[in-house]
Amino acid sequence: MGPNNYLIVSKKLDLVENESKKIDNANFASTDLSNSKTIIEIGGDLADEVLKKGCPLNINEMKEGDCSNSIYNSMSVTLDFISDNPKKIRLFSLRSYGESFYHSITDACLEYGYIAI
């Protein structure tokens, strides 16, 4: 994300409220983005190839723990590289792009054998 900026993802609904009590508000800030993003998680050996179809970022140099802002077929996205083995990448897009983003990713997956579950 950037120096001294963190992206925290959790299934805990009260995370922001609980963690806000523990930090010094004069030096730290937290913003809840829960309802603003669509999240799609892709994985497998060809996940990088799917991203390369719509993202100009040099995917080959990204590794586990990296996070970057970019675009995917003209939609603003955040890419969170969760794991290298097995390959797993979490993609964030604005909720208003959710349906278009989903169709764009699934369309890119078709030639690699994607089947909707």
C-alpha positions in Angstrom: 0.0 0.0 0.0 2.8 2.4 1.0 5.2 3.2 3.7 3.6 3.0 7.1 0.2 2.1 5.6 -1.4 -1.3 6.1 -4.3 -3.2 4.6 -5.9 -5.4 7.2 -8.4 -8.1 6.1 -10.4 -10.0 8.7 -13.6 -11.9 9.1 -14.1 -10.3 12.5 -17.0 -7.8 12.3 -15.8 -5.8 15.3 -12.2 -5.6 14.4 -12.0 -1.8 13.7 -13.9 -1.0 16.9 -11.7 -3.3 19.1 -8.4 -2.2 17.6 -9.3 1.5 17.7 -9.4 1.2 21.5 -5.8 0.0 21.5 -4.2 2.7 19.3 -3.1 6.3 20.0 -5.5 8.4 17.9 -3.0 11.2 17.7 -0.5 9.1 15.8 -2.7 6.4 14.1 -5.9 6.3 12.1 -8.0 3.4 10.9 -10.7 3.4 8.2 -13.3 0.7 7.8 -13.6 -0.1 4.1 -15.8 -3.2 4.6 -18.8 -2.1 2.5 -16.8 -0.4 -0.2 -15.0 -3.3 -1.8 -15.7 -6.4 -3.8 -13.2 -9.2 -3.1 -12.3 -12.0 -5.4 -9.7 -14.6 -4.5 -8.0 -16.5 -7.3 -5.5 -19.3 -7.0 -3.6 -22.0 -8.8 -0.6 -22.2 -11.0 -2.1 -20.0 -13.7 -3.4 -17.2 -11.4 -0.5 -14.9 -12.7 -1.5 -15.5 -16.3 -5.1 -14.5 -15.5 -3.9 -11.2 -14.0 -1.6 -10.5 -16.9 -4.6 -10.5 -19.3 -5.9 -7.2 -17.8 -3.3 -5.8 -15.5 -0.1 -3.8 -16.6 1.7 -4.6 -13.3 4.8 -6.8 -13.6 3.1 -9.8 -11.9 6.3 -11.9 -12.2 8.1 -9.9 -9.6 5.3 -10.0 -7.0 5.6 -12.5 -4.2 3.9 -13.6 -1.0 3.2 -10.7 1.3 3.3 -8.0 -1.5 0.3 -5.7 -2.1 -0.1 -3.2 -4.9 -2.6 -0.9 -6.4 -3.1 -1.2 -10.2 -5.9 -1.5 -12.8 -7.6 -4.5 -14.3 -9.3 -3.8 -17.7 -9.5 -0.1 -16.7 -11.0 -0.9 -13.2 -9.0 0.2 -10.2 -7.9 -2.8 -8.1 -5.7 -3.7 -5.1 -3.8 -7.0 -5.4 -2.8 -8.8 -2.3 -0.4 -11.7 -2.9 -1.4 -14.1 -0.1 0.6 -17.2 -0.8 3.2 -18.4 -3.3 2.7 -22.1 -2.7 -0.1 -22.7 -3.4 -0.5 -19.5 -5.4 -3.3 -17.4 -4.0 -4.1 -13.8 -4.8 -6.9 -11.6 -3.3 -8.2 -8.9 -5.6 -10.1 -5.9 -4.3 -12.2 -3.6 -6.5 -14.8 -0.9 -5.7 -18.1 -2.4 -5.0 -19.7 -0.5 -7.9 -17.5 -2.4 -10.3 -18.2 -5.7 -8.6 -20.3 -7.4 -11.4 -18.1 -6.1 -14.2 -14.9 -7.1 -12.3 -16.3 -10.6 -11.7 -17.1 -11.1 -15.4 -13.8 -9.7 -16.4 -11.8 -12.1 -14.2 -14.0 -15.1 -15.0 -13.7 -14.4 -18.7 -9.9 -14.3 -18.4 -10.0 -17.7 -16.7 -12.0 -19.5 -19.3 -9.1 -20.6 -21.5 -7.4 -22.1 -18.4 -10.4 -24.4 -17.6 -12.4 -22.2 -15.2 -15.7 -23.7 -14.2 -18.1 -21.6 -12.1 -19.0 -23.3 -8.8 
